[in-house]
Amino acid sequence: MIDQANGRHSGAESTTAVVVQADDALILHGTTASLAATGRVEVLPAERMAEADVVVVITAEVTTGTLQAMSRITETTAGRARVVLVADRVSEPQLRFAAGHGVVAFLMRSRTSGSRLLAAVLESHRGEPVPSTRRLNVLRDQLRSSRNGAVPGEQLPAGLAAREIDVLRMLAEGMDVMQIAAELTYSERLIKSVIHSVVKRFGLRNRTHAVAHAIRIGIL
């Protein structure tokens, strides 16, 4: 690890203190050096984890060891630190666990540049605290967007956002608006708005037609 200072920087605007964890030594040293070189964060050694604002966890595949590491981060920082997870493979149960242990951002390892990681770190530090259920929805959106090569928030190639695809998939499974809202922990009003947006944007007749359209273009 690279320790740029013996203590936290002082001044009008505090510096984001970051600890990097990785299961590959080369990636670990390369990432810490890259972040430190920006001058926009303070990279701390692992033994100063308790002082970290953000912890970056980098792994090819999320394993039991990765989840245990997240638990230790929560314990060491008393749940204060935000976690940025960078991985190529993660399951839904693992994502749910991550959301409950401080993970606020997910990036696909094979598609993450140094500038994008820095942006995620800074945004994670600045962001307002949100409930773990809401974090799970954010992570789901980021995971789906990453798998499709899109930046979170951008539309996927078919012109549908990740959240819209989730809603259409649940409609196709026979779920109603109330059930979808409960599953995604969104309001029923928001789910209705998502459906209306898809129907209007593609010139469809109703939600059934929207599901049929999604199936026809190969999204579902």
N, C-alpha and C positions, 0 to 999 in steps of 0.2 A: 504493500500500500504506500501511497505517497502522502505524507503528513506535511501540509503546507504551513501550518502554524501550530504553536503550542496551545492556543486557545481560540475561542470564537472571535471573529472580527467585530469591532465596534464601529458605530457610526450611525448616521440617520437611517440607513437602510441595512438591515442585518443580512449577512451572507448565508446562503443555503448550505448547511453542513450535510455532506453526503458520505455514506459508507457503501462500498461496492462489494458484493459477494458473487463469486462465480465458481463453477465446478471445473474450470479450465484455467490454469495459471497464466497462460499467454493472454487469454481474453481478459482476465482479471487485471493484469498489469497494463495492458493496452488501454482498457477502458478508464482506469484510474488516471493514467497519464493524459489521456484525451480530455477528460473532464477537467483536470487540474489546469491544463494548458489554456482553457478558455478564460480563466480568471474570474468566472462568474459564480463559481461554487468553491467551497472549502472541502477538500477530500480528507476524510478522517480515517485513521487505521481502525481495524476491527475492534481493538480493545477500548475504543472510545465510542462504541455503538450507542451508549446511553445519551450521548450528546447529539446524535444525528437527527436532522429534520426529515431526511429522505434516505431510504435504503434501496439500492438497486440490486435486484436478485437476477442473475443471468444463468440460464441453464438450457441445455438442448431439450431435455424432457423433464417435466415436473414429476418428481418421485416422492416417495415417503420422506426421504431425506430433505427435499426441498420444503415440504410442508412442515417438517420439524424445525427447519431454519426459520420459517415464518413465525412459528410459535415462540421461538427464542427471541426474535426481534420484538414481538409484542411484549414479552415478559421483560426484556432488558430496557425497553424504552417506555414501559408502562402504557403501551398503546398509543403513544404520542406520535411516533414516526410514521410517515406515509411510505408505502412500498411501491416501487415500480418493478413489475415482473416482466422479464424479457425471456421468452422461451419459444420453441418451435412446436412443442406438443403439450397440450393441457386438456384434461377432461372436464366435463361439466361439474362433477362433484368436487374436483380439485379447485375449480374456479370459484365455487360456492365457499369452500374453505378459505381460499385466498381473500375473498371479499370480507370475511369475518375477521381477518387478521391483518388489516391495514393496507391491503393492496388496492390502490386507487387507479392504477393505469396498467394496461397490458400492451406490449409491443412484440411483434413477431421477430425473433432473433435474426433470421436470415434476411430480413428486409429493413433492419434498423441501422440508420447511419448515426454518426456521432452527434450531428446537429439535432436529429430527431430525438435522441435520447436526452440531450441537454434540455430541449424544450419540454419533454415529458417531466423531467426532474423539477424544473422551475415551475411548471403549471401545477404539479402535485403539491409543491410547497405553498403556493399562493392560494390554491383552491379552498373553498369553505368545506368544513367537515360535513359529511352526509351519512345517513344510516347505511348499514351494511347491505340492506336489501336494495337500496338504490345503487350502491356501488356495484352490486352483482349485475344489474341491468347495463350499466356503463361498460363493465368488463365484457359482457356478452356481445355488445355492439362492437367494441374494439376488436374482439377476437374474430368475429365474423368479417369485419372490414379488412382485417389483416390477412385473413385467409384468402380473400378475394383480391388482394393487392391494392386495396383502397385505403386512403387516409381516413380514420374515424370521422364520421360526419359527412363524408362525401357519399354520393350515390354510387351504387354498384353498377357494373356494366349494363344490366337490364333496365336501369333507370329507377331501381327500387332501393331504398335505404335498408340497412340491416333490420331496423325495428319494424319496418313495413313487411319485410319477408317473414319475420317472426309472427306477426299478427295474422298474415295470410295462411301461414302453415297451421296455426291453431284453429283458424276458421275451417280449413280443410279437414282437420281432425274432428270437427263437429262441436267445437267449443263456442259458447256464446260470448257476448261482450263482457258480461260480469265475470265469467270464468277466466277470460284472457287477461282482464285487468288484475285479477287476483294473482294469476300466475306470474305476470310481469311486474307486479307491484306498481302499476300505473293507475290513474283514475279512469273510470269508465268514459268520461268525457274525452280524455286524450285518445283512448282506443277508437272511439267513434270518429274522432277527427282524423286519425291515421287512415281509417277505412275510407272516409269521405274523400280524403286527399288522393288516394290511389284511384278510386272510382272516377273522380273528376279529371285527374291528370291524363288518364288513358282513355277517356271517353267511354267508360263502361256503364252498364245499366244499374248494377247493384253489387253487393258483396259476393253473391254467388258467381256472378260474371267475373268479378275480380279474381276469385280463386281459380276459375276455369282459365282465365288469361295467364295467371302465374304458372299453372300446370302446362299450358300450351307452349310457353316460351322456355320451359325447362327449369324454372326456379324452384318449383315444388316437385 
